[in-house]
Amino acid sequence: MGKLNIETITSHDTEQPADSIEWCPHDGWQDVFVCGTYQHERDEEPSSANRVGRILLYRFGGGPTDDTLSLLQTIDRSAVLDQKWNPRTNHQLAVAGADGTLALYALSDTSGQLQLEPQTTATLAGDETEERNLLALALDWSPDGKRIAVSDSHGCIELLNVEDGLQHVHSWKVHGFEAWTCAFSRHNENIIFSGGDDCLLCAHDVRCPGEPIMKGKNKTHSAGVTSLLSFAARDHILLTGSYDENVRLFDERQLKCSVSELPLHGGVWRLRSNPLREPDAILCACMYHNFSVVRLNADDSFELVGVYGEHESICYGCDWQQVGKGYRSGRNVIATCSFYDHKLCVSEVTVA
């Protein structure tokens, strides 16, 4: 893979500020993705009641040459901070809300049209010593699809079991400020990583019956840790993004220092890969600059190989279409969204 061109195929006005994109990874529904929005009613005091949002369910194309973008469903709800599809079963979507909840939805076509149907909701515990005003900021599924980790604005991490509804397992205080992000290790499902506004990257072992044990800590980020990607395609690789505008690579077994890093621009809010096709191409949402594609080389170094500057506001949400090389279109497709211009774009990525 050499240098990349990224060309817009189609775009859409999400009406509200958009901050997250997730393509469905399941067979038969890889042309479906969700976009989350976050609208803050600024005339009011901060509370969950005036942070409203939507889940927008889209379908892109119905065939190899069809570039139609169709809005299938709009769900009005509390503002959406993060969304993730269950990686294994049930076509479940987990949603982190600005009302301090984690909600599960099921994707179904029993009515003849694809719809997300609400399943269950859990309220996060947060830090009891702080005022409630709690936001669920980020989430991640365990590799087996049976547990979810959630990080929140109180600096806490919460672990929930999904096998029978949403059952609380652990909740523990980790960070001094917002816990912006969390991720299960793709190489050891008992390890959860977290990143916070206190500049800390932490690793937690959740096998303990009590509060999880801190297994590692890194203090080298010069600003908040905002995104994590446990890299399934290579053993023990963890990628981080930060407000300090760098993407870094760590060995999950030794977090004291990074193996490599690359300065980008604007703060790295999300990191996304497609493990089924070109897994070494990492899509980065660089908040105040653009969307960038970084290649992870064989020697664990980074190289900037593509930039996408179509958006004119904060670049928050992005994802690769989760398809393999045998998928009908044969194209590498991404979806991106930005905040105040409430713009959603679907684009094709090609070798220059």
C-alpha positions in Angstrom: 0.0 0.0 0.0 1.5 3.3 -1.1 0.2 6.8 -0.7 -3.6 7.1 -0.7 -6.2 9.2 -2.4 -9.5 9.8 -0.5 -12.4 10.9 -2.7 -15.9 11.8 -1.5 -18.6 9.6 -2.9 -21.6 11.2 -1.2 -22.4 13.3 1.8 -25.4 14.0 4.1 -26.5 16.7 6.5 -27.1 15.0 9.9 -28.9 18.2 11.2 -27.4 17.8 14.6 -23.6 17.8 15.4 -22.2 14.4 14.6 -19.5 12.6 16.6 -19.4 8.9 15.9 -19.6 6.4 13.0 -19.7 2.6 13.2 -20.1 0.2 10.3 -21.9 -3.1 11.0 -19.4 -5.9 10.8 -21.9 -8.8 10.3 -22.4 -10.8 7.1 -25.2 -9.5 5.0 -25.3 -6.1 6.8 -21.8 -4.7 6.0 -23.5 -1.9 3.9 -25.2 -0.6 7.1 -23.7 1.9 9.6 -24.8 4.2 12.4 -24.0 7.8 13.1 -24.4 9.4 16.5 -25.2 13.0 17.2 -24.8 15.4 20.2 -26.8 18.6 20.5 -26.3 20.7 23.6 -29.1 23.2 24.4 -26.7 26.0 25.5 -29.4 28.2 27.2 -29.7 25.8 30.1 -27.4 24.7 32.9 -25.4 21.6 32.0 -27.5 18.5 32.6 -28.5 15.3 30.8 -31.9 16.8 30.0 -30.4 19.4 27.6 -27.9 17.0 25.9 -30.0 15.5 23.2 -29.0 13.4 20.3 -29.9 10.8 17.7 -28.9 7.5 16.3 -29.0 7.6 12.5 -29.1 4.3 10.8 -27.8 4.4 7.2 -27.4 2.0 4.3 -24.8 2.7 1.6 -25.4 1.1 -1.8 -27.4 -1.9 -2.7 -24.9 -3.3 -5.3 -21.4 -3.1 -6.7 -22.1 0.2 -8.6 -24.8 1.6 -6.3 -23.6 4.7 -4.4 -26.9 5.6 -2.9 -26.9 6.7 0.8 -30.2 6.0 2.4 -31.3 7.1 5.9 -33.3 4.1 7.2 -34.1 5.2 10.8 -33.8 8.1 13.2 -33.9 7.4 16.9 -34.2 10.5 19.2 -32.6 10.0 22.6 -29.9 11.3 24.9 -26.8 12.6 23.2 -24.5 9.9 21.8 -20.8 9.8 22.8 -19.8 6.4 21.4 -21.3 3.3 19.7 -20.0 -0.2 19.0 -21.4 -3.3 17.4 -21.2 -6.6 19.2 -18.2 -8.3 17.4 -19.7 -11.8 17.7 -23.4 -12.3 17.9 -26.9 -11.0 17.9 -26.3 -7.9 15.8 -26.3 -5.8 19.0 -25.4 -2.1 19.1 -24.1 -0.6 22.4 -24.5 3.1 22.9 -22.8 5.4 25.5 -25.1 8.3 26.4 -24.7 11.7 27.8 -27.4 10.8 30.4 -24.8 8.4 32.1 -26.3 5.2 30.6 -25.3 2.3 28.4 -28.0 1.2 26.1 -28.3 -1.9 23.9 -30.2 -2.0 20.6 -30.8 -5.0 18.2 -30.7 -4.7 14.5 -33.6 -6.5 12.9 -35.3 -6.8 9.5 -38.4 -8.8 10.7 -40.7 -6.0 9.7 -39.3 -6.0 6.1 -37.1 -3.0 6.8 -34.0 -2.8 8.8 -34.6 -1.2 12.2 -32.8 -0.8 15.5 -35.0 -1.9 18.4 -34.2 -1.0 22.0 -33.3 -4.0 24.2 -32.2 -2.8 27.7 -30.4 0.1 29.4 -28.1 0.3 32.4 -27.3 3.4 34.5 -23.6 3.8 35.3 -22.5 4.1 38.9 -19.9 6.8 38.5 -18.2 8.4 41.5 -20.6 8.7 44.3 -18.6 11.6 45.8 -19.2 13.8 42.8 -22.4 15.5 41.5 -24.3 13.1 39.3 -24.1 15.0 36.0 -22.5 11.9 34.6 -21.7 11.2 30.9 -20.8 7.8 29.5 -17.9 8.7 27.2 -16.6 5.6 25.5 -17.2 1.8 25.4 -15.7 -1.4 24.1 -16.9 -5.0 23.7 -14.8 -7.9 24.9 -13.6 -10.0 22.0 -16.1 -12.7 22.8 -19.0 -10.2 22.8 -20.1 -11.1 26.3 -18.9 -8.0 28.3 -18.7 -4.3 27.8 -16.3 -1.8 29.4 -17.5 1.8 29.7 -15.5 4.9 30.7 -17.2 8.0 32.1 -16.8 11.7 32.9 -16.1 11.0 36.6 -12.9 9.2 35.7 -14.4 5.7 36.3 -14.4 2.5 34.4 -17.4 0.1 34.6 -17.5 -3.5 33.5 -20.9 -5.0 32.6 -21.9 -8.6 31.6 -24.2 -8.8 28.6 -25.2 -12.5 28.6 -28.4 -11.8 30.5 -29.4 -8.2 30.0 -26.8 -5.7 31.4 -25.4 -6.9 34.7 -22.9 -4.7 36.6 -19.7 -6.5 37.4 -17.2 -3.9 38.6 -17.0 -0.1 38.8 -13.8 1.6 39.9 -12.2 5.1 40.0 -9.1 5.3 37.8 -8.5 8.8 36.5 -8.4 12.2 38.2 -10.5 13.7 35.4 -12.6 12.4 32.5 -11.8 8.8 31.4 -12.0 9.6 27.7 -11.5 6.1 26.4 -11.3 2.4 27.2 -10.5 -0.8 25.3 -10.3 -4.5 25.9 -7.0 -6.1 24.9 -7.5 -8.2 21.7 -4.7 -10.5 23.0 -5.9 -11.0 26.6 -9.6 -10.5 27.3 -9.0 -10.0 31.0 -7.1 -6.8 30.4 -8.8 -3.5 30.0 -7.0 -0.3 29.0 -8.1 3.2 29.9 -7.0 6.7 28.9 -7.9 9.9 30.7 -7.7 13.7 30.7 -5.0 13.3 33.5 -2.7 12.1 30.7 -2.5 8.6 32.1 -2.7 5.3 30.1 -3.6 2.5 32.4 -4.0 -1.3 32.2 -6.4 -3.2 34.5 -6.7 -7.0 35.2 -10.4 -7.7 35.8 -10.1 -11.3 36.9 -10.1 -10.3 40.5 -13.4 -10.8 42.5 -12.9 -7.3 44.0 -11.7 -4.1 42.4 -9.5 -4.8 39.3 -5.8 -4.6 39.8 -3.7 -1.9 38.1 -1.3 -3.9 35.9 0.5 -1.0 34.2 0.6 2.8 33.9 2.1 5.2 31.5 2.6 9.0 32.1 4.4 10.0 28.9 1.5 11.6 27.1 1.7 15.4 27.4 -2.1 15.8 27.2 -5.2 13.7 27.7 -5.3 10.2 26.2 -8.4 10.2 23.9 -8.4 7.0 21.9 -7.2 3.4 22.1 -6.9 0.6 19.6 -5.8 -2.9 20.7 -4.4 -4.1 17.4 -5.7 -7.6 16.7 -3.6 -8.1 13.6 -0.3 -8.1 15.5 0.5 -9.6 18.9 0.6 -7.3 21.9 0.2 -4.0 20.0 -1.7 -1.1 21.5 -2.2 2.2 19.7 -3.1 5.4 21.5 -4.2 8.9 20.3 -4.0 12.0 22.4 -4.8 15.7 22.7 -1.1 16.1 22.3 -1.6 15.4 18.6 0.5 12.2 18.5 -0.4 8.6 17.7 1.8 6.1 19.6 2.5 2.4 19.6 3.0 0.4 22.8 3.7 -3.2 23.7 0.7 -4.2 25.8 3.0 -6.1 28.1 5.2 -3.1 28.9 3.6 0.3 29.0 6.4 2.3 30.5 7.4 3.8 27.2 6.1 3.9 23.6 7.8 1.8 20.9 7.1 4.5 18.2 5.1 7.6 17.6 4.0 10.0 14.9 3.0 13.6 15.3 -0.3 14.4 13.5 -2.3 17.5 14.0 -5.4 18.6 15.9 -5.7 16.0 18.6 -6.3 12.3 17.8 -9.9 11.5 18.9 -10.5 8.1 17.2 -8.4 5.3 15.7 -10.0 2.7 13.4 -8.8 -0.2 11.3 -10.4 -2.8 9.1 -9.0 -6.2 10.2 -10.5 -7.9 7.2 -8.7 -5.8 4.5 -5.5 -3.7 4.8 -5.4 -4.0 8.6 -2.2 -1.9 8.8 -4.1 1.2 7.5 -5.2 3.1 10.6 -7.9 5.8 10.1 -7.4 8.7 12.5 -9.9 11.4 13.4 -7.6 14.4 14.0 -10.1 16.8 15.7 -9.1 20.3 14.6 -7.3 19.3 11.4 -8.6 16.5 9.2 -9.0 12.8 8.9 -5.7 11.0 8.3 -4.7 7.5 7.3 -1.5 6.2 9.0 0.3 3.0 7.9 1.7 0.8 10.6 4.9 -0.6 9.0 6.5 -4.0 9.6 9.1 -2.5 12.0 6.3 -0.9 14.1 7.0 2.6 12.8 4.2 4.9 11.5 3.9 6.6 8.1 1.3 9.2 7.1 -0.1 7.9 3.8 -3.4 9.8 3.3 -5.4 12.9 4.3 -9.0 13.8 3.9 -9.8 17.5 4.3 -13.5 17.6 3.3 -14.8 18.6 6.7 -14.8 22.1 8.1 -15.5 21.4 11.8 -14.3 19.2 14.6 -13.4 15.7 13.1 -14.8 13.2 15.6 -16.3 10.1 14.0 -14.8 7.7 11.4 -14.7 4.0 10.5 -13.7 1.7 7.7 -16.4 -0.4 6.1 -15.8 -3.7 7.7 -15.5 -6.0 4.6 -13.0 -8.5 3.3 -11.3 -8.6 -0.1 -14.1 -10.7 -1.6 -16.8 -8.2 -0.8 -19.0 -7.4 -3.8 -17.7 -3.8 -4.5 -14.0 -4.5 -4.1 -13.6 -0.9 -2.8 -12.1 0.4 0.3 -14.7 2.7 1.8 -14.8 4.9 4.9 -17.4 7.0 6.6 -16.5 10.2 8.4 -18.5 12.9 10.3 -17.8 16.3 11.9 -19.4 18.3 14.6 -20.7 21.9 14.1 -21.1 21.6 10.4 -23.1 18.3 11.0 -21.6 16.7 8.0 -21.4 13.0 7.1 -19.3 11.8 4.2 -18.8 8.4 2.6 -15.6 8.2 0.6 -13.5 5.8 -1.4 -9.8 5.2 -0.5 -7.5 4.2 -3.4 -3.8 3.9 -4.0 -2.4 7.0 -5.6 
